[in-house]
Amino acid sequence: LQGWDHQTRGAAAPPYRTVGDLGALFRESAGDIEPEFIAWTPTSGLFAVSCQDNDAVVIGRVGPNGPELTALHFLGYGADPDGVALIDGVPGPQGRPGALLAVAEEGRLDRKGVWKGLAVSLWWIDPAAPGQPPLARGRLAMTEFFAKDFAEGKLRNPESVALARWRGHVLLFAAIGHGGRLGLWEVSDPDRPRLIDFA
């Protein structure tokens, strides 16, 4: 960022910087891409952008030379990613510290009328190699946690997510649409997420 108020600072440049070219990254018209939410973690400088209609997440990094787009990650047809969250300091392979990415896959019907997504997916990103695809970790399927609701024909779509660290534990909050639900999981070990409570 070059400054918040270029007029009072007297700078000629606008108070923002364009970060990469999503159209070139997706290899399609920029008008066909829908960036929805963004999350950023200052320690590693990593950021993630959900592109909802494109079933993808874009990974980037704010480094010494400014922000750059580093990777495009497709989640699978119908994932419909909505909210995203990032937190640093989560161990990955061989115990290397990295960033944990949580993606609220709101989901949508496929061509056969089957719901896709309906989960919060967890991914590990290596800050030393942000251009590499994120490593799949846990997956919080709403059909599992809200089985009774789904059995009654009630839809439960994850809309937004937040990650926090509390007393040495990594916690994930997920707001569930079509039901006014809020779920809380411990994801200190992202491969084995543990439901704490939901309301």
C-alpha positions in Angstrom: 0.0 0.0 0.0 1.4 3.4 -0.9 -0.6 5.4 1.6 -4.2 5.9 2.7 -4.8 9.5 1.6 -2.7 10.5 -1.4 -4.3 13.9 -1.5 -3.2 15.0 1.9 0.2 13.3 1.4 0.6 15.2 -1.9 1.3 12.0 -3.8 0.2 11.7 -7.4 -0.4 7.9 -7.2 -3.7 6.5 -5.9 -3.7 5.0 -2.4 -3.6 1.4 -3.5 -1.5 -1.0 -5.6 -2.9 -3.5 -8.1 -1.9 -7.0 -7.1 -1.2 -9.2 -10.1 -3.7 -10.1 -12.8 -6.4 -12.6 -11.9 -7.5 -12.9 -15.5 -4.0 -14.0 -16.5 -3.8 -16.4 -13.6 -7.1 -18.1 -14.5 -6.4 -17.7 -18.2 -9.9 -16.3 -18.8 -11.6 -12.9 -18.9 -11.3 -11.0 -15.6 -15.0 -10.3 -15.8 -15.6 -14.1 -15.4 -13.8 -14.2 -12.0 -15.5 -13.5 -8.7 -13.1 -12.7 -5.9 -15.3 -12.9 -2.8 -13.3 -12.8 0.5 -9.7 -12.2 1.4 -7.6 -13.2 4.5 -4.1 -12.1 5.3 -1.6 -13.1 8.0 1.1 -10.5 8.8 3.8 -12.8 10.2 4.4 -14.7 7.0 2.8 -12.1 4.7 0.6 -14.8 3.1 -2.9 -14.0 1.8 -5.7 -16.0 0.3 -8.6 -14.9 -1.9 -11.7 -17.0 -2.4 -13.1 -16.9 -6.0 -16.6 -18.2 -5.4 -18.0 -18.8 -8.9 -14.7 -20.3 -10.0 -14.4 -22.9 -7.2 -10.9 -21.7 -6.5 -8.6 -20.0 -4.0 -5.8 -17.7 -5.0 -2.7 -17.6 -2.8 -0.4 -14.6 -2.6 2.3 -13.1 -0.5 3.2 -9.6 0.6 7.0 -9.6 0.5 9.9 -7.1 0.5 9.1 -6.1 -3.1 5.3 -5.7 -2.5 2.4 -8.1 -2.9 2.3 -10.8 -5.6 0.0 -13.7 -6.6 1.8 -17.0 -6.2 -0.6 -19.9 -6.7 -4.1 -20.8 -8.0 -5.8 -23.7 -6.2 -9.0 -25.3 -7.5 -11.2 -26.9 -4.9 -13.4 -29.0 -7.1 -16.6 -28.4 -8.9 -19.4 -27.0 -6.7 -17.1 -26.1 -3.8 -18.4 -22.5 -4.1 -15.8 -21.0 -1.6 -17.1 -18.2 0.5 -15.2 -17.0 3.6 -11.5 -17.7 4.2 -9.2 -17.5 7.2 -5.4 -17.8 7.7 -3.3 -18.3 10.8 0.5 -18.7 11.1 2.5 -21.1 13.2 0.8 -24.4 12.5 3.1 -27.4 12.0 3.1 -29.2 8.7 5.2 -32.1 7.3 8.3 -32.9 9.4 7.0 -30.3 11.9 7.8 -27.3 9.7 5.9 -24.3 10.8 3.5 -22.9 8.2 0.1 -21.3 7.7 -3.3 -23.0 8.1 -5.9 -21.9 5.6 -9.6 -22.5 6.3 -12.1 -22.3 3.4 -15.9 -22.2 3.9 -17.2 -24.3 0.9 -20.8 -23.0 0.7 -21.5 -25.6 -2.0 -24.0 -25.8 -4.8 -25.9 -28.5 -6.8 -24.1 -30.2 -9.6 -25.7 -31.1 -12.9 -27.1 -34.3 -11.4 -28.8 -32.5 -8.5 -26.2 -33.6 -6.0 -24.9 -31.1 -3.4 -21.1 -30.4 -3.5 -19.0 -28.5 -1.0 -21.0 -28.1 2.3 -17.8 -28.3 4.3 -14.9 -26.3 5.8 -11.7 -27.5 4.2 -8.3 -27.1 5.9 -5.1 -26.6 4.0 -1.5 -26.1 5.0 0.7 -23.6 3.1 4.5 -23.5 3.3 5.6 -19.9 3.6 9.0 -20.8 2.1 7.3 -22.1 -1.0 4.0 -20.2 -1.4 3.9 -21.1 -5.1 3.4 -24.8 -4.3 -0.2 -26.1 -4.1 -1.5 -26.1 -0.5 -1.5 -29.4 1.3 -4.9 -30.9 2.2 -5.5 -31.4 5.9 -8.8 -31.8 7.6 -12.3 -31.5 6.2 -15.3 -30.5 8.4 -18.3 -31.9 6.5 -21.6 -30.2 7.5 -23.5 -33.3 6.6 -21.7 -35.1 9.4 -22.0 -32.4 12.1 -25.6 -31.5 11.3 -26.8 -35.0 10.2 -30.1 -34.6 11.9 -30.8 -31.3 10.1 -29.9 -32.7 6.7 -32.1 -35.8 7.4 -35.0 -33.4 7.9 -34.2 -31.7 4.6 -32.6 -28.6 6.1 -29.6 -27.1 4.3 -26.5 -26.1 6.3 -24.0 -24.1 4.3 -20.8 -22.7 5.8 -20.6 -19.0 5.0 -17.7 -17.6 6.9 -14.8 -18.8 9.0 -12.3 -17.4 11.5 -9.2 -18.9 13.1 -7.8 -17.9 16.5 -5.2 -19.1 18.9 -6.2 -19.4 22.6 -4.1 -20.8 25.4 -2.0 -22.8 22.9 -4.9 -24.2 21.0 -5.9 -23.3 17.4 -9.7 -22.7 17.2 -11.9 -22.5 14.1 -15.3 -20.7 14.2 -17.7 -21.3 11.3 -20.9 -19.4 10.7 -23.5 -21.8 9.1 -26.1 -20.3 6.8 -29.7 -21.5 6.4 -30.1 -22.2 10.1 -28.4 -19.5 12.2 -25.8 -21.9 13.5 -22.3 -21.1 14.8 -19.8 -24.0 15.2 -16.5 -24.1 17.1 -13.8 -26.7 16.4 -10.3 -27.2 17.8 -7.9 -27.6 14.8 -4.5 -27.6 16.5 -4.0 -30.9 14.7 -5.8 -30.0 11.4 -5.8 -33.7 10.3 -8.0 -34.5 13.3 -10.4 -31.5 13.9 -12.5 -31.8 17.1 -16.0 -30.3 17.4 -16.2 -28.3 20.7 -19.7 -27.0 20.5 -22.3 -25.3 18.2 -25.3 -23.2 18.9 
